[in-house]
Amino acid sequence: LRKREHYRKVLFGFDAQRLAQLSDDEIEVLMQDPGIVRNRLKLNATRRNAAAWLALEDPVGLLWSFVGGKPKVNHFKDRSDVPAITPEAQAMSKALKKAGFTFVGPTICYAFMQASGMVMDHTQDCDRYADLANAG
């Protein structure tokens, strides 16, 4: 909980409006924070990506369009079958870059798809697989 509060404080609760307004001075302060990845390019990308997010007409709809608007359920036998990149992630990366986002390669896009529930990659040997594969 303490770490979550720290990130909320540091990154303004991931509020895109606020992040798009990060000043250079605020980025300098963030560069001194040992609780986050202190990479100037990534912090500048946070500001740029927030502005790009706000410029999209329907950002959530855009993201979900890459999986047809509903979670994609995969049926991998074990972790070695789970890809790092998929055609959907490549398409998402290309579209986000075209919209002005940075640091959105296909690997990070697929990781986002997994983390957000856009794809279900629990493997058949996972105790959660049956429940998740049959949900929805």
C-alpha positions as CSV (number, residue, x, y, z in Angstrom):
1,L,0.0,0.0,0.0
2,R,2.8,2.4,0.9
3,K,4.4,1.9,-2.5
4,R,1.1,2.5,-4.3
5,E,0.5,5.7,-2.4
6,H,4.1,6.8,-3.4
7,Y,3.4,6.2,-7.1
8,R,0.0,8.0,-6.8
9,K,1.8,10.9,-5.3
10,V,4.7,10.8,-7.8
11,L,2.7,10.3,-10.9
12,F,-0.5,12.2,-10.0
13,G,-2.6,9.1,-10.0
14,F,-1.9,8.6,-13.7
15,D,-4.2,11.5,-14.4
16,A,-3.5,12.2,-18.1
17,Q,-4.6,15.8,-17.9
18,R,-2.1,16.4,-15.1
19,L,0.7,14.3,-16.7
20,A,0.4,16.2,-19.9
21,Q,1.1,19.4,-18.0
22,L,4.3,18.1,-16.3
23,S,6.8,21.0,-16.4
24,D,10.5,20.5,-17.0
25,D,11.1,21.4,-13.4
26,E,8.8,18.7,-12.2
27,I,10.6,16.2,-14.4
28,E,13.8,17.3,-12.8
29,V,12.3,16.6,-9.4
30,L,11.1,13.2,-10.6
31,M,14.6,12.4,-11.8
32,Q,15.8,12.5,-8.2
33,D,13.1,10.1,-7.0
34,P,14.6,6.6,-6.2
35,G,11.0,5.1,-6.2
36,I,10.6,5.3,-10.0
37,V,12.6,4.6,-13.1
38,R,14.7,7.7,-13.5
39,N,15.1,7.9,-17.2
40,R,14.7,11.3,-18.7
41,L,13.5,10.0,-22.0
42,K,10.8,7.9,-20.3
43,L,9.7,10.8,-18.1
44,N,9.4,13.0,-21.1
45,A,7.5,10.3,-22.9
46,T,5.1,10.2,-19.9
47,R,4.2,13.8,-20.7
48,R,4.1,13.3,-24.4
49,N,2.0,10.1,-24.2
50,A,-0.5,11.7,-21.8
51,A,-1.0,14.6,-24.4
52,A,-1.4,12.0,-27.2
53,W,-3.9,10.1,-25.1
54,L,-5.9,13.2,-24.5
55,A,-5.8,14.0,-28.3
56,L,-7.5,10.7,-29.2
57,E,-11.3,10.8,-29.8
58,D,-11.8,7.4,-28.1
59,P,-8.5,6.1,-26.6
60,V,-10.1,3.2,-24.8
61,G,-12.0,2.1,-27.9
62,L,-8.8,2.4,-29.9
63,L,-6.9,0.1,-27.6
64,W,-9.7,-2.5,-27.4
65,S,-10.1,-2.5,-31.2
66,F,-7.0,-4.6,-31.5
67,V,-8.7,-7.5,-29.8
68,G,-12.1,-7.0,-31.4
69,G,-13.6,-5.2,-28.4
70,K,-13.5,-8.2,-26.0
71,P,-10.7,-10.1,-24.2
72,K,-8.9,-12.6,-26.4
73,V,-8.6,-15.9,-24.6
74,N,-5.5,-17.9,-25.5
75,H,-5.1,-21.6,-24.7
76,F,-1.3,-22.0,-24.3
77,K,-0.1,-25.3,-22.8
78,D,2.8,-23.7,-20.8
79,R,4.7,-20.4,-20.5
80,S,7.1,-21.3,-23.2
81,D,4.2,-21.1,-25.7
82,V,3.3,-17.5,-24.7
83,P,4.6,-15.0,-27.3
84,A,6.3,-11.7,-26.4
85,I,4.9,-10.1,-29.6
86,T,1.7,-10.7,-31.5
87,P,0.3,-9.3,-34.7
88,E,-2.3,-7.4,-32.6
89,A,0.5,-5.9,-30.5
90,Q,2.4,-4.9,-33.6
91,A,-0.7,-3.2,-35.0
92,M,-1.3,-1.4,-31.6
93,S,2.3,-0.2,-31.5
94,K,2.1,1.1,-35.1
95,A,-1.2,3.0,-34.4
96,L,0.0,4.5,-31.1
97,K,3.3,5.7,-32.7
98,K,1.2,7.2,-35.5
99,A,-0.8,9.0,-32.9
100,G,2.3,10.5,-31.3
101,F,3.1,8.0,-28.5
102,T,6.7,7.0,-27.7
103,F,8.1,3.9,-25.9
104,V,5.2,1.8,-27.3
105,G,7.0,-1.0,-29.1
106,P,5.1,-4.3,-29.7
107,T,6.6,-6.0,-26.7
108,I,5.4,-3.4,-24.3
109,C,2.0,-3.2,-26.1
110,Y,1.6,-7.0,-25.6
111,A,2.6,-6.7,-21.9
112,F,-0.1,-4.0,-21.6
113,M,-2.7,-6.2,-23.3
114,Q,-1.9,-9.0,-20.8
115,A,-1.8,-6.7,-17.7
116,S,-5.1,-5.0,-18.6
117,G,-7.0,-8.1,-19.4
118,M,-7.2,-7.6,-23.1
119,V,-5.7,-11.0,-23.6
120,M,-5.8,-13.9,-21.2
121,D,-2.6,-15.8,-21.3
122,H,-2.9,-18.0,-18.2
123,T,-1.6,-21.3,-19.4
124,Q,-3.5,-24.6,-19.2
125,D,-1.3,-25.7,-16.2
126,C,-2.3,-22.7,-14.2
127,D,-4.9,-23.2,-11.4
128,R,-6.8,-20.0,-12.6
129,Y,-6.9,-21.1,-16.3
130,A,-10.3,-22.9,-16.2
131,D,-12.1,-20.0,-14.5
132,L,-10.6,-17.4,-16.7
133,A,-10.9,-19.3,-20.0
134,N,-14.6,-19.8,-19.3
135,A,-15.4,-16.3,-18.0
136,G,-17.3,-14.0,-20.2
